[in-house]
Structure formats: C-alpha cells, structure tokens
Amino acid sequence: MAQSPEEQALIARFSKTYGKLTGSEAMLDIERQVCGCDYGCTSWTTRDETTDIIKMLGLGAGTAFLEIGSGAGWPGLYLAKISGADTTLIDLPFEGLLAAKRRAETDGQTETCHIAQADAAALPFKDGGFDAIYHSDVLCCLIEKQAVLGECRRVIGDGGKMVFSVILITPGLSDADYKLAAPGGPVFIETTVPYPTMLDRAGWNIIEHADQTAAYHDTFAKMFDLEKANAEELEKVHGRDETAQLFTRRQATLDALEKSFLRREFYSVVPAG
Ligand SMILES: C[S@@+](CC[C@H](N)C(=O)[O-])C[C@H]1O[C@@H](n2cnc3c(N)ncnc32)[C@H](O)[C@@H]1O
C-alpha cells in the first residue's frame, strides 16, 4: 500500500532513531531503567507488561507468533526468548530491522526468529498462518489503521489471538482541549473511527479492553526525567536541535497526560465467529 509523504518521513525518522538508540550505551541505560529492556525501544511497553502479553497470547514453543511494527526487536525478540515461540518480526525502518537482526544473532535466536521488511497494511503472508499477533503503540504511528487490522485478521488462524496497545486522544474532549491533546500524541494518533468500531469492521471480537494510561503516565514521566538529567548525553546522540525538539514534544505529551487528554489502551481480540 502506497504511503503518504508524511508516513515516509516518519519511517525515515524511526530508522535514524533506531540507529542512534542502539548505538548509544547511555540511551540503552535509560531504557533499562525505564522499560527494563535494552533493545532501542520506541514504544511504552515495559518488561513487566511482557509477562501479561505472553499469558494473554498463550505464547510457547510451537506458537506461530507475529509482531508488526517490531522496531529494533522490542518486545518481539524478548517475547520469543522467554516463550520459545516461532517468531516473525516485520517493520519498515531499515536501521531497526538491522538492529533486530544483530540482536537475534547475538542472542542465538536466528533459528526461531524471522525478520522482514514489510508494510503492515499489506502483509506478505498467507491467510491464517499465525496463532498470535502483537503490536505495541503501532496503530497511532500509521494512517491505514483499518487496513492493518484487516490484514492482521487475514493472517490469523482460527483459534488465534491478537493483543495490542495503542495511544489515543481521550474521547469527548472539547475542540479547545482536542487542539492541545493532538500535538502531544504520536504523529498519526488522530482517528475519526473508534478502535472498537474498526475492530468490529475488520472481523475481530474484543475479549479484553484495559486502560493502561496510569502506567503509561508513570513510564513516560520517568523517561522524560531521566532524559532531562542526561541532556548532555542526549545532545551527543541526537544533536542539540533535535534534543530541544524532543524535549518540546515530551513536554506537550506530559501536559496532555496530566490533563487526561491522552490515553493508552490495551486490547485483546479474537477472530469473530
Ligand atoms: C512506537 S513504534 C514501536 C516499535 C517497537 N515495537 C518498540 O516497541 O520499540 C511503532 C512502529 O510502527 C512502525 N510502523 C509504522 N507504520 C508501519 C507500517 N505501515 N508497517 C509496519 N510497521 C509500521 C514504525 O516503523 C515503528 O517502528
């Protein structure tokens, strides 16, 4: 599926970011302290959450597991390591895929983990081939949300399950509050169709829908505090201008979170009858 120039620009930015995060011990150290991992993660999934994800998806040896928007391998490679699932990771930014490949090699996972460059809105897989799918704050980073949910539905087998997190603008805000919320969220956070409606249209039944905003708020605030405390290191990695821009975006997110204008939600869904 053709991507808009804005989406292509975002993928290019992600690619640079994965290269920078995985190439800096200081950034990986912040990630360890905040999310409990050191893969160069850009979502807000923490190591604590992975225990629930493994349980919810029933991951284990022999499970055909797909992570879409897998970045530099978090949390897909980690979930694979802990559960033994036969894992496929897909994303678009080249530097992220390269970092994931290197990590799979270092951790001895190349036999069970397959990494490919692919668009989640046009998955290069046969129908019904996966038992479990996960994605971490991915739908808020792309425009074709409905197409991606449809593709996930196409490639999941009978009896399969999908779990995902997503950041969204709190429904029902006034126009003025909405204008403050949107710049605080991921680039493609906006959607006119609620996620439950999109899921229904794509042929998914919701079995669990949980609000993770409080945990997201804590994780986010901890990350921002550590980044500010290590501003010099960030400037070495990202440069002075990019660090200033990052801090401006972080402040907008924090402001929106503190006013309850943003949410992070978890969905666990199964194919509809
Ligand atoms: C918030 S990041 C999460 C990355 C990783 N899973 C992590 O937790 O660090 C969202 C990811 O979605 C990916 N993404 C955006 N549009 C995509 C698309 N059309 N197909 C596949 N991945 C996409 C981005 O490249 C990015 O790596």
The ligand as a Gaussian input file, in Angstrom:
#p B3LYP/6-31G(d) Opt

LIG

0 1
 C        6.025000       3.058000      18.632000
 S        6.989000       2.192000      17.484000
 C        7.103000       0.606000      18.235000
 C        8.338000      -0.123000      17.803000
 C        8.754000      -1.328000      18.632000
 N        7.786000      -2.378000      18.631000
 C        9.059000      -0.908000      20.046000
 O        8.276000      -1.247000      20.944000
 O       10.065000      -0.247000      20.250000
 C        5.870000       1.939000      16.145000
 C        6.481000       1.172000      14.979000
 O        5.464000       1.043000      13.965000
 C        6.129000       1.009000      12.730000
 N        5.238000       1.243000      11.600000
 C        4.648000       2.405000      11.222000
 N        3.976000       2.225000      10.075000
 C        4.131000       0.928000       9.715000
 C        3.669000       0.136000       8.640000
 N        2.887000       0.644000       7.677000
 N        4.029000      -1.163000       8.595000
 C        4.813000      -1.710000       9.552000
 N        5.275000      -1.007000      10.620000
 C        4.944000       0.294000      10.690000
 C        7.188000       2.088000      12.872000
 O        8.197000       1.931000      11.915000
 C        7.663000       1.864000      14.302000
 O        8.804000       1.030000      14.355000

